[in-house]
C-alpha cells in the first residue's frame, strides 16, 4: 500500500505477462466481472484530477427534459438500407476536398456531387419520415 492505495507487485505483473493461467487461477481477473459494478476502480487505482471539481463549477452539467431525435430515427422503416447506402460517405473528406479545390466551380461541383449521393441514398425519404414523426412525439429537444 502506498498512501492507502494498493500497488501491484512486480511478481504479479510478471505472472500476468508470462503465465496468464496462473494469474487467472489466483482470481486476479474478477475485479471487473461484477454486474453493475463501476470497473474503473477495480482495474487499477486512479488519481483524481484536481481540476475536475473546478471544471464542474466553470461548466456545470446541464440536463434536458426530453428525447433526442435519434430515438425517432431508429424506427425509420428503411433505416438499415439508408445506413448501408450512406456508410461509405465521408462529409469531412469531401468538405476538405472542396475547401482546397482550385476553383469555386470545382468546389461547388464536389459539394453538389456529395448532395446527390445523399439524395440517391434516400435522404429525402428520411427527412420526410422525420418531419412526419417528430410532431407526434412530445419533448423532442435535440
C-alpha positions in Angstrom: 0.0 0.0 0.0 1.2 3.5 -0.8 -0.9 6.4 0.6 -3.7 3.9 1.4 -3.9 2.6 -2.2 -3.0 -0.9 -3.3 0.0 -1.2 -5.6 0.8 -4.1 -7.9 3.9 -6.0 -7.1 6.4 -6.8 -9.8 6.0 -10.5 -9.3 2.3 -10.3 -10.2 3.0 -8.1 -13.2 5.5 -10.8 -14.4 2.9 -13.5 -13.7 0.3 -11.6 -15.8 2.7 -11.2 -18.7 4.3 -14.6 -18.7 1.7 -17.0 -17.1 -1.8 -15.8 -17.6 -3.3 -19.1 -16.5 -1.7 -18.8 -13.0 -2.7 -15.2 -12.9 -6.4 -16.1 -13.6 -6.2 -19.1 -11.2 -5.3 -16.7 -8.4 -8.5 -14.8 -9.1 -6.9 -11.6 -10.1 -9.3 -11.1 -13.1 -12.6 -11.0 -11.2 -12.5 -7.3 -10.4 -14.3 -6.2 -13.5 -16.8 -9.0 -13.7 -19.3 -7.9 -11.2 -22.6 -7.0 -12.8 -23.4 -3.3 -12.4 -20.1 -2.5 -10.8 -18.1 0.5 -11.8 -15.0 -1.3 -13.1 -12.6 1.7 -13.2 -11.5 1.5 -9.5 -11.2 -2.3 -9.9 -8.8 -2.2 -12.8 -6.3 0.0 -11.1 -6.4 2.9 -8.7 -6.9 6.2 -10.5 -5.6 9.5 -9.4 -8.4 12.1 -9.1 -7.9 15.0 -11.4 -7.5 18.1 -9.1 -9.1 20.3 -11.7 -12.3 18.1 -12.0 -14.2 19.9 -9.3 -13.2 23.3 -10.7 -14.3 22.2 -14.2 -17.7 21.3 -12.8 -18.0 24.8 -11.3 -16.9 26.5 -14.5 -19.1 24.4 -16.9 -21.8 22.7 -14.9 -23.6 19.7 -16.4 -26.9 20.7 -17.9 -29.7 18.1 -18.1 -32.6 18.5 -20.6 -36.0 17.0 -20.3 -36.9 15.4 -23.5 -35.6 12.9 -26.0 -33.1 13.1 -28.9 -34.5 12.9 -32.4 -32.2 9.9 -32.9 -34.7 7.8 -30.9 -37.3 8.6 -33.6 -34.9 7.9 -36.4 -34.2 4.4 -35.2 -37.7 3.4 -36.1 -37.4 4.6 -39.7 -38.6 1.6 -41.8 -35.8 1.8 -44.4 -33.1 2.7 -41.8 -30.8 -0.3 -42.5 -30.9 0.4 -46.2 -30.3 4.1 -45.7 -27.4 3.4 -43.3 -25.8 0.9 -45.8 -26.1 3.5 -48.6 -24.5 6.3 -46.6 -21.9 4.3 -44.6 -19.1 5.0 -47.1 -19.9 8.7 -47.5 -17.5 11.0 -45.6 -18.6 14.6 -45.4 -15.4 15.7 -43.7 -13.3 14.3 -46.5 -15.5 15.8 -49.3 -15.6 19.2 -47.5 -11.8 19.2 -47.2 -11.5 18.4 -50.9 -13.9 21.3 -51.7 -12.0 23.6 -49.4 -8.7 23.1 -51.3 -10.2 22.9 -54.7 -8.6 25.4 -57.1 -11.8 27.0 -58.3 -15.2 27.9 -56.8 -16.9 25.9 -59.6 -14.9 22.8 -58.8 -15.7 23.2 -55.0 -19.3 23.6 -55.8 -19.3 20.5 -58.0 -17.7 18.4 -55.2 -20.4 19.6 -52.7 -23.2 19.1 -55.2 -22.0 15.6 -56.0 -22.0 14.8 -52.3 -25.6 16.1 -52.0 -26.6 14.0 -55.0 -25.1 10.9 -53.3 -27.1 11.6 -50.1 -30.3 12.1 -52.1 -29.6 8.9 -54.1 -29.2 7.1 -50.8 -32.7 8.2 -49.7 -32.2 11.3 -47.7 -35.4 13.0 -49.0 -37.5 10.0 -47.8 -35.7 10.0 -44.4 -36.3 13.8 -44.0 -40.0 13.3 -44.9 -40.3 10.5 -42.3 -38.7 12.6 -39.6 -40.9 15.6 -40.4 -44.0 13.4 -40.1 -42.9 11.6 -36.9 -41.3 14.4 -34.8 -44.6 16.3 -34.2 -46.2 13.1 -32.9 -43.7 12.9 -30.0 -43.8 15.3 -27.1 -40.5 16.7 -25.8 -38.1 16.2 -28.7 -35.3 18.6 -27.6 -32.3 17.9 -29.7 
